[in-house]
Amino acid sequence: MDQGVKNLMNSILELTELDFSGMSAIRRTIHRNPELSFQEFETSKYIQSVLSDLNVEHQVIAGTGVVAHIGTGAKCVALRADIDALPILEETDLEFSSVNPGVMHACGHDMHTTMLLSAAKILKGCEAELNGVVKLLFQPGEEKSPGGASLMIAGGALQNPTPTMIFGQHINPGATCGEVSFVSGPMMAAADELYFTVRGFGAHAAQPQTGRDPIVAAAGLIQHLQTLITRRRNPLLPGVLSITSIHGGSATNIIPEVVEMKGTLRAFDQEWREFAWEFIVDATEKFCALHGCQGTVEILKGYPPLVNDDGATNFARSVATSMFGDERVTDFEPKMWAEDFSFYGEQIPACFWMLGGRPAELEFMPGLHNSKFAPDERAMVTGAALLAQVAVNALAQG
């Protein structure tokens, strides 16, 4: 490692530690005022105010997204954080709990945003030493299709200048605070939303022969759809089909006209994913027809699989190891979660890592999207420092 870069690394670690109280204040402000996907108007304004105080050039795109630039030159690297919250009623009892009923930062986006703002502060302070431009993406709508990343890209977030690599991170409640986990290749799955309608013919429940029962058709369809996983998929390829909601009927003596169901399809393999779409449509129509019912399904095709670039991942992991040592850098087991950071990876080499957020004294903490989700704020020191150092080192490469 170049001595100048090494000295800067030591400085970044020290500065991030010194900035912890400031990070905590920013994080708590954002946590206290969560906003749903694509409605992050006040969050966006707050981010802009912090960037303005740092004299960091920025602009608004994709409605509530913010793109900022630090440094000058031909080379460019990008860092990304998501800014939206979830429709969850908070039950953490934190003194800075959400003041917006039914809305909560239960996925760590408040900390993601804070860490990127802290990295901006550090990078602005060493701007004269940067060998190019660091592009900061504060992205809306990660939790909701079509995904804010796709809108940011359409709005030109990866242009003028175009980054050679992009990096992002996510709080991981399953790992100890300050642990950093990496995986090359597939990391998270493609995620599609499924909306089924099974339409029959209503009748008196005491005379089922006079109707066409959509409940019986729907119950059988749920079981039949699982043959997609058990009989139509290579067992060595990850895949999940879950029916998560079913509604039909209103009384004990009425066979209803309609049953509605919802579900999700998850896959790493695009070819099998496309086969699964065809299977689900065909199976829904034909199986329901066996019961004299009409079955239809709407498939909202969601985020593509998140696939980490080998080169970008090996690079980021080497930076993390240099900063924190082997004992704090681990392997991440791919999950069937979804993450719209995947859209960036379709455009340029990308690496997304997981940052441990479980308090050291706990063996278990409530997970992502849980109303009691409360990661350790100290994780932000690690995350902010790593973001800043990855950017510095990426620009310093020949």
C-alpha positions as CSV (number, residue, x, y, z in Angstrom):
1,M,0.0,0.0,0.0
2,D,1.3,3.5,-0.9
3,Q,2.5,5.3,2.2
4,G,0.4,8.3,1.4
5,V,-2.7,6.1,1.1
6,K,-1.7,4.3,4.4
7,N,-1.3,7.6,6.2
8,L,-4.7,8.7,4.9
9,M,-6.3,5.4,6.1
10,N,-5.0,6.0,9.6
11,S,-6.4,9.5,9.4
12,I,-9.8,8.3,8.1
13,L,-10.1,5.8,11.0
14,E,-9.3,8.5,13.5
15,L,-11.6,11.1,11.9
16,T,-14.5,8.6,11.7
17,E,-14.1,7.8,15.4
18,L,-14.1,11.5,16.3
19,D,-17.2,12.0,14.2
20,F,-19.3,9.3,16.0
21,S,-21.3,11.8,18.1
22,G,-22.1,13.8,15.0
23,M,-23.1,10.6,13.2
24,S,-25.3,9.6,16.1
25,A,-27.1,12.9,16.0
26,I,-27.7,12.7,12.3
27,R,-28.9,9.1,12.5
28,R,-31.3,9.9,15.3
29,T,-32.8,12.8,13.4
30,I,-33.4,10.6,10.3
31,H,-34.7,7.7,12.4
32,R,-37.1,10.0,14.2
33,N,-38.6,11.2,10.9
34,P,-38.9,8.3,8.6
35,E,-40.6,8.5,5.2
36,L,-42.0,5.8,2.9
37,S,-40.5,5.0,-0.5
38,F,-40.6,7.8,-3.0
39,Q,-42.1,10.1,-0.3
40,E,-38.8,11.0,1.3
41,F,-39.2,14.8,0.8
42,E,-38.0,15.9,4.2
43,T,-35.3,13.3,4.4
44,S,-34.0,14.6,1.0
45,K,-34.1,18.2,2.2
46,Y,-32.2,17.2,5.4
47,I,-29.5,15.4,3.3
48,Q,-29.1,18.4,1.1
49,S,-28.8,20.7,4.1
50,V,-26.0,18.5,5.6
51,L,-24.2,18.5,2.2
52,S,-24.6,22.2,1.9
53,D,-23.0,22.7,5.3
54,L,-20.1,20.7,4.1
55,N,-19.9,22.7,0.8
56,V,-20.4,19.6,-1.2
57,E,-21.9,20.1,-4.7
58,H,-25.1,18.2,-5.2
59,Q,-28.3,18.0,-7.2
60,V,-31.7,16.3,-6.9
61,I,-32.8,13.6,-9.3
62,A,-35.5,10.9,-9.4
63,G,-37.8,13.1,-7.2
64,T,-36.2,12.7,-3.9
65,G,-32.8,11.3,-4.7
66,V,-29.6,13.3,-4.2
67,V,-26.4,13.0,-6.2
68,A,-23.2,14.7,-4.9
69,H,-19.7,15.0,-6.2
70,I,-16.4,15.5,-4.3
71,G,-13.1,16.0,-6.1
72,T,-12.0,16.6,-9.7
73,G,-10.5,14.7,-12.5
74,A,-11.2,12.0,-15.1
75,K,-11.5,9.1,-12.7
76,C,-14.7,8.4,-10.8
77,V,-16.0,6.0,-8.2
78,A,-19.5,5.9,-6.7
79,L,-20.8,5.2,-3.2
80,R,-24.6,4.6,-2.6
81,A,-27.0,4.7,0.4
82,D,-30.7,4.2,0.4
83,I,-33.0,6.6,2.3
84,D,-36.5,5.2,2.6
85,A,-38.3,3.6,5.5
86,L,-41.0,0.9,5.9
87,P,-44.7,0.8,6.8
88,I,-44.1,-0.6,10.3
89,L,-45.2,0.6,13.7
90,E,-42.0,1.0,15.7
91,E,-41.8,-0.9,19.0
92,T,-38.2,-0.2,20.1
93,D,-38.9,2.2,23.0
94,L,-35.9,4.2,21.8
95,E,-35.9,7.9,23.0
96,F,-35.6,8.8,19.3
97,S,-38.3,6.5,18.0
98,S,-40.3,7.4,15.0
99,V,-42.7,10.3,15.3
100,N,-44.6,9.2,12.2
101,P,-47.1,6.5,13.2
102,G,-46.8,3.4,11.2
103,V,-43.6,4.3,9.5
104,M,-40.2,3.1,10.8
105,H,-36.5,2.7,9.7
106,A,-36.6,-1.0,10.3
107,C,-34.0,-1.9,7.7
108,G,-31.1,0.3,8.6
109,H,-31.4,2.9,5.9
110,D,-31.1,5.7,8.4
111,M,-27.7,4.4,9.3
112,H,-26.8,3.8,5.6
113,T,-27.6,7.4,4.9
114,T,-25.7,8.7,7.9
115,M,-22.6,6.7,7.1
116,L,-22.5,8.1,3.6
117,L,-22.9,11.6,5.0
118,S,-20.0,11.0,7.4
119,A,-17.9,9.6,4.5
120,A,-18.8,12.8,2.5
121,K,-17.4,14.9,5.4
122,I,-14.2,12.9,5.5
123,L,-13.7,12.9,1.8
124,K,-14.4,16.7,1.6
125,G,-11.7,17.2,4.1
126,C,-9.2,15.4,2.0
127,E,-10.5,16.5,-1.4
128,A,-7.2,17.9,-2.5
129,E,-5.6,14.5,-2.1
130,L,-8.2,12.6,-4.1
131,N,-7.1,11.3,-7.5
132,G,-10.5,11.9,-9.1
133,V,-14.2,12.2,-8.3
134,V,-16.3,10.5,-5.6
135,K,-19.9,10.3,-6.6
136,L,-22.4,10.0,-3.7
137,L,-25.8,8.5,-4.4
138,F,-28.5,9.0,-1.8
139,Q,-31.2,6.9,-3.3
140,P,-35.0,6.8,-2.7
141,G,-37.4,3.9,-2.9
142,E,-35.2,0.8,-2.3
143,E,-38.1,-1.0,-0.6
144,K,-40.7,-0.6,-3.4
145,S,-40.8,-1.5,-7.1
146,P,-39.7,-0.4,-9.6
147,G,-36.8,0.5,-7.2
148,G,-35.2,3.9,-6.8
149,A,-32.0,2.6,-8.3
150,S,-33.6,2.1,-11.7
151,L,-35.0,5.7,-11.5
152,M,-31.6,7.1,-10.4
153,I,-29.9,5.4,-13.4
154,A,-32.6,6.7,-15.8
155,G,-32.1,10.2,-14.4
156,G,-28.4,10.1,-15.2
157,A,-26.9,9.2,-11.8
158,L,-24.2,7.2,-13.4
159,Q,-23.3,9.8,-16.0
160,N,-21.1,13.0,-16.0
161,P,-18.9,11.4,-14.9
162,T,-19.4,7.7,-15.2
163,P,-17.9,5.7,-12.3
164,T,-15.6,2.8,-12.9
165,M,-16.9,1.0,-9.8
166,I,-19.8,1.4,-7.3
167,F,-19.9,0.3,-3.7
168,G,-22.7,0.0,-1.1
169,Q,-23.4,-1.7,2.2
170,H,-26.2,-2.9,4.4
171,I,-26.6,-3.4,8.2
172,N,-26.7,-7.1,9.1
173,P,-28.4,-7.9,12.4
174,G,-27.1,-11.4,12.2
175,A,-23.4,-10.4,12.6
176,T,-21.6,-8.7,15.5
177,C,-21.2,-4.9,15.4
178,G,-18.3,-3.9,13.2
179,E,-17.9,-7.2,11.4
180,V,-17.8,-6.8,7.6
181,S,-18.9,-9.6,5.3
182,F,-18.3,-10.1,1.6
183,V,-19.2,-12.6,-1.2
184,S,-18.3,-12.6,-4.9
185,G,-20.9,-13.5,-7.5
186,P,-24.6,-13.9,-6.6
187,M,-25.5,-12.3,-3.3
188,M,-29.2,-11.7,-3.3
189,A,-32.0,-13.0,-5.4
190,A,-34.3,-11.5,-8.1
191,A,-37.7,-10.8,-6.5
192,D,-41.0,-10.9,-8.3
193,E,-44.5,-10.1,-6.8
194,L,-47.4,-12.5,-7.7
195,Y,-51.0,-11.5,-7.6
196,F,-53.5,-14.3,-8.2
197,T,-57.3,-14.1,-8.9
198,V,-59.4,-17.2,-8.8
199,R,-62.9,-16.6,-10.0
200,G,-65.6,-19.2,-9.5
201,F,-69.4,-19.1,-9.2
202,G,-71.0,-18.3,-5.8
203,A,-73.5,-20.6,-4.2
204,H,-75.1,-21.7,-1.0
205,A,-72.6,-23.7,1.0
206,A,-75.2,-26.4,1.6
207,Q,-75.5,-26.8,-2.2
208,P,-71.9,-26.8,-3.4
209,Q,-72.8,-28.6,-6.6
210,T,-74.6,-25.5,-7.9
211,G,-71.5,-23.4,-7.7
212,R,-67.9,-23.4,-8.7
213,D,-65.8,-23.2,-5.6
214,P,-62.7,-20.9,-5.9
215,I,-61.5,-21.8,-2.4
216,V,-61.0,-25.4,-3.4
217,A,-59.4,-24.4,-6.6
218,A,-57.1,-21.9,-4.8
219,A,-56.1,-24.5,-2.1
220,G,-55.1,-27.0,-4.8
221,L,-53.3,-24.4,-6.8
222,I,-51.1,-23.5,-3.9
223,Q,-50.0,-27.1,-3.5
224,H,-49.6,-27.5,-7.3
225,L,-47.4,-24.4,-7.7
226,Q,-44.8,-25.9,-5.3
227,T,-44.0,-28.5,-8.0
228,L,-42.2,-25.6,-9.7
229,I,-39.7,-25.9,-6.9
230,T,-39.7,-29.6,-6.3
231,R,-40.0,-30.9,-9.8
232,R,-39.2,-28.1,-12.3
233,R,-36.0,-26.8,-10.8
234,N,-32.5,-28.1,-10.7
235,P,-32.0,-28.8,-7.0
236,L,-28.6,-27.2,-7.2
237,L,-30.1,-23.8,-8.2
238,P,-31.6,-21.7,-5.4
239,G,-35.3,-20.8,-5.9
240,V,-38.3,-19.9,-3.7
241,L,-42.0,-19.6,-4.4
242,S,-44.0,-18.5,-1.4
243,I,-47.8,-17.8,-1.3
244,T,-48.1,-15.3,1.5
245,S,-51.7,-14.1,1.5
246,I,-55.1,-15.6,0.6
247,H,-58.5,-14.0,1.0
248,G,-61.9,-15.2,0.0
249,G,-65.4,-15.5,1.4
250,S,-67.3,-13.7,4.1
251,A,-69.6,-16.2,5.8
252,T,-69.9,-19.8,6.9
253,N,-72.8,-20.5,4.5
254,I,-71.7,-18.9,1.3
255,I,-69.3,-20.2,-1.4
256,P,-67.7,-17.0,-2.6
257,E,-67.2,-15.8,-6.2
258,V,-63.6,-14.8,-5.9
259,V,-60.4,-15.7,-4.0
260,E,-57.4,-13.5,-4.2
261,M,-53.8,-14.6,-3.3
262,K,-50.4,-12.9,-3.2
263,G,-46.9,-14.4,-3.2
264,T,-43.3,-14.0,-4.2
265,L,-40.9,-15.7,-6.5
266,R,-37.1,-15.6,-5.8
267,A,-34.3,-16.8,-8.0
268,F,-30.6,-16.3,-8.8
269,D,-30.8,-17.8,-12.3
270,Q,-32.4,-15.6,-14.9
271,E,-33.2,-18.4,-17.3
272,W,-35.0,-20.4,-14.7
273,R,-36.8,-17.3,-13.5
274,E,-38.2,-16.7,-17.0
275,F,-39.3,-20.4,-17.2
276,A,-41.0,-19.9,-13.8
277,W,-43.0,-17.0,-15.0
278,E,-44.4,-19.1,-17.9
279,F,-45.0,-22.1,-15.6
280,I,-46.9,-20.0,-13.0
281,V,-49.2,-18.4,-15.6
282,D,-49.9,-21.7,-17.4
283,A,-50.4,-23.6,-14.1
284,T,-52.8,-21.0,-12.7
285,E,-55.0,-21.0,-15.8
286,K,-55.1,-24.7,-16.4
287,F,-55.4,-25.9,-12.7
288,C,-58.2,-23.5,-12.0
289,A,-60.0,-24.6,-15.1
290,L,-60.1,-28.2,-13.8
291,H,-62.3,-26.9,-11.0
292,G,-64.5,-24.9,-13.4
293,C,-62.9,-21.6,-12.3
294,Q,-61.0,-18.9,-14.1
295,G,-57.5,-18.3,-12.8
296,T,-55.3,-15.4,-13.6
297,V,-52.0,-14.1,-12.2
298,E,-50.3,-10.7,-12.5
299,I,-46.5,-10.9,-12.2
300,L,-44.8,-7.7,-11.2
301,K,-41.2,-8.4,-12.3
302,G,-39.0,-6.9,-9.7
303,Y,-35.3,-6.4,-9.1
304,P,-32.7,-8.5,-10.9
305,P,-30.3,-10.7,-8.9
306,L,-27.6,-8.8,-7.0
307,V,-24.3,-10.1,-8.4
308,N,-21.1,-8.8,-7.0
309,D,-18.2,-8.2,-9.4
310,D,-15.2,-10.4,-8.5
311,G,-12.7,-7.6,-9.0
312,A,-14.6,-5.0,-7.1
313,T,-15.4,-7.4,-4.3
314,N,-11.8,-8.6,-3.9
315,F,-10.7,-5.0,-3.9
316,A,-13.1,-3.9,-1.3
317,R,-12.4,-6.9,0.9
318,S,-8.6,-6.2,0.7
319,V,-9.3,-2.6,1.9
320,A,-11.4,-3.8,4.8
321,T,-8.8,-6.4,5.8
322,S,-6.1,-3.7,5.8
323,M,-8.3,-1.4,8.0
324,F,-9.7,-3.9,10.5
325,G,-7.8,-7.1,10.3
326,D,-8.7,-10.6,9.2
327,E,-10.7,-11.3,12.4
328,R,-13.4,-8.7,11.4
329,V,-13.7,-9.6,7.8
330,T,-15.8,-12.7,7.0
331,D,-17.7,-14.5,4.2
332,F,-21.3,-13.7,3.7
333,E,-23.7,-16.5,2.9
334,P,-26.0,-15.4,-0.1
335,K,-29.6,-14.8,0.9
336,M,-32.9,-14.9,-1.1
337,W,-33.5,-11.3,0.0
338,A,-33.8,-8.7,-2.8
339,E,-31.9,-5.4,-3.1
340,D,-32.2,-2.9,-6.0
341,F,-28.5,-2.1,-5.8
342,S,-28.5,-4.9,-8.3
343,F,-29.5,-2.4,-11.0
344,Y,-26.2,-0.6,-10.6
345,G,-24.3,-3.9,-11.0
346,E,-25.9,-4.4,-14.4
347,Q,-24.3,-1.1,-15.5
348,I,-20.8,-1.1,-13.9
349,P,-18.6,-3.3,-11.6
350,A,-20.2,-3.3,-8.2
351,C,-19.7,-4.6,-4.7
352,F,-22.2,-4.7,-1.9
353,W,-21.1,-5.8,1.5
354,M,-22.9,-6.5,4.9
355,L,-22.0,-4.6,8.0
356,G,-22.6,-6.3,11.4
357,G,-25.0,-4.4,13.6
358,R,-25.8,-6.7,16.5
359,P,-24.8,-5.4,19.9
360,A,-21.8,-7.4,21.2
361,E,-23.6,-8.3,24.4
362,L,-26.5,-9.9,22.5
363,E,-26.6,-13.4,20.9
364,F,-29.6,-12.5,19.0
365,M,-31.4,-9.3,18.0
366,P,-34.7,-8.7,16.1
367,G,-34.0,-8.9,12.3
368,L,-34.6,-6.7,9.3
369,H,-38.2,-5.4,8.9
370,N,-39.0,-6.1,12.5
371,S,-40.7,-3.5,14.6
372,K,-38.1,-3.9,17.3
373,F,-35.1,-3.6,15.0
374,A,-32.4,-1.6,16.8
375,P,-28.8,-2.1,15.6
376,D,-25.8,-0.8,17.5
377,E,-24.9,2.7,16.3
378,R,-21.2,2.0,16.8
379,A,-21.3,0.0,13.5
380,M,-21.5,3.3,11.7
381,V,-17.8,4.1,12.6
382,T,-16.7,1.0,10.7
383,G,-19.1,1.6,7.8
384,A,-18.3,5.2,7.3
385,A,-14.6,4.6,7.4
386,L,-14.7,1.8,5.0
387,L,-16.8,3.7,2.5
388,A,-14.4,6.6,2.5
389,Q,-11.3,4.4,2.3
390,V,-12.6,2.3,-0.5
391,A,-13.3,5.5,-2.5
392,V,-9.8,6.9,-1.8
393,N,-8.0,3.6,-2.7
394,A,-10.1,3.0,-5.8
395,L,-9.2,6.5,-7.2
396,A,-5.5,5.9,-6.2
397,Q,-5.3,2.8,-8.4
398,G,-3.2,3.0,-11.6
